[in-house]
């Protein structure tokens, strides 16, 4: 895991998402798609380290997260700007993640 990834919990999530631009990855260790996209999220964290906070939260350890973000499948990626979700998706290509984050910085 990248050194630029923050590990989220329901207790510390608000603090971690204070950065104006954040990417939240909700995952579980039994989820094949979660494990497949994990290295991509790590690469994004490395490339965007100065501009974006990247947070991973383990669904199994934090099941209450579903109530807050209202998702039905994982991985669940949330693009957050100034504390508000601007986009929610599942597994997408690295280029799409970077494009979305770069567009968020322009607005």
C-alpha positions in Angstrom: 0.0 0.0 0.0 1.2 3.5 -0.8 2.6 5.6 2.0 0.2 8.3 0.8 -2.9 6.3 1.5 -4.8 7.2 4.7 -6.6 4.4 6.5 -10.1 5.5 7.4 -12.5 4.5 10.1 -16.0 5.8 10.9 -14.3 7.6 13.8 -11.6 9.5 11.8 -13.2 9.9 8.4 -14.3 13.5 8.8 -10.8 14.5 9.8 -9.3 12.7 6.8 -11.7 14.2 4.3 -10.9 17.8 5.3 -8.7 18.3 2.2 -10.7 20.1 -0.5 -10.2 17.2 -2.8 -10.5 13.6 -1.6 -10.9 10.1 -3.0 -12.6 7.6 -0.7 -12.2 3.9 -1.5 -14.6 1.6 0.4 -13.4 -2.0 0.0 -13.3 -5.4 1.7 -10.6 -8.1 1.8 -13.0 -10.8 0.3 -13.9 -8.6 -2.7 -12.1 -9.6 -5.9 -12.8 -6.3 -7.7 -11.6 -4.4 -4.6 -8.3 -6.2 -4.6 -8.0 -5.7 -8.4 -8.4 -1.9 -8.2 -6.3 -1.5 -5.0 -2.9 -1.1 -6.9 -4.6 1.5 -9.1 -5.7 3.5 -6.1 -2.2 3.3 -4.7 -0.8 4.6 -8.0 -3.3 7.5 -7.9 -2.2 8.3 -4.4 1.4 8.4 -5.4 0.8 10.6 -8.4 -1.6 13.0 -6.7 0.1 13.1 -3.3 0.4 16.9 -3.1 -3.1 17.6 -4.3 -5.5 14.9 -3.2 -6.2 13.0 0.0 -6.8 9.3 -0.8 -8.6 7.3 1.9 -9.3 3.6 2.1 -11.8 2.2 4.5 -12.4 -1.5 5.1 -16.1 -2.1 5.0 -15.9 -5.2 7.2 -14.4 -3.2 10.0 -16.6 -0.2 9.4 -20.1 -1.4 8.3 -21.8 1.8 9.4 -20.1 3.6 6.5 -22.9 2.2 4.3 -25.5 4.4 6.2 -23.4 7.5 5.6 -22.6 7.0 1.9 -25.5 4.9 0.8 -23.9 2.5 -1.7 -24.9 -1.0 -2.6 -21.8 -2.6 -4.0 -18.1 -2.5 -3.4 -15.6 -1.3 -4.3 -17.3 2.1 -3.9 -15.3 5.1 -4.9 -16.4 8.5 -3.8 -14.9 11.7 -5.2 -15.3 14.4 -2.6 -14.9 18.1 -2.9 -15.2 20.4 0.0 -16.9 17.7 2.0 -19.6 16.9 -0.7 -19.7 13.9 -2.9 -19.5 14.9 -6.5 -19.2 11.5 -8.0 -19.8 7.9 -6.9 -18.7 4.9 -8.9 -17.3 1.3 -8.7 -14.3 0.0 -10.5 -13.1 2.4 -13.2 -9.8 2.9 -15.2 -7.0 4.8 -13.6 -7.2 7.4 -16.4 -10.9 8.1 -15.5 -10.0 8.5 -11.8 -7.2 11.0 -12.6 -9.4 12.9 -15.1 -12.2 13.2 -12.5 -9.7 14.4 -9.8 -8.1 16.9 -12.2 -11.5 18.2 -13.3 -12.4 18.7 -9.6 -9.4 20.8 -9.1 -10.3 23.1 -12.0 -13.9 23.8 -10.8 
